[in-house]
Amino acid sequence: MAQNLRNPLPADAQELARLHVECWKETYTQLLPDGFFDPAHSEQRLGMWTRVLDDPNPLFRISVAENEDGKLVGFAFSASPMGNTDGIPENVSRQLYNLYVLEDFHGDGTGQALLDAVLGDEPAVLWVAAQNPRAIRFYERNGFAFDGVSQDDPTAPKITDARMIR
């Protein structure tokens, strides 16, 4: 497992944006249109993480994993559910928005530690790419199940997001 979990600082925005893009490249390149990872995409991620980390919201739970050299290798982010909340049970007050770990750290417990850091065993909702069986198995092991709701990602037409709840 990565050596250390911690809350990110505003100074981590650049590295967190780089990690976010790298994890997407490792996970979704074959499902994304050519040119998806253009400079504007990286800038959008940097802008997002800068805003999130510069003005922390008390409803956000964010954790990053570092390797022994202090390099970020994974992250998780949860908050209150947004978007399509139809059919979500009333006791579900958290949504997992992101959980990504570099491939070199898959299967070593880093992902589990990150999930535990931002959700614990709370009831929660998440959206997972239906084309990502590894992630689906991970979430199923953690008590999540599909509820039958799915949506296509307009920026990535080969990706269908499926909702899971526990």
Disulfide bonds with the S-S distance in Angstrom:
none
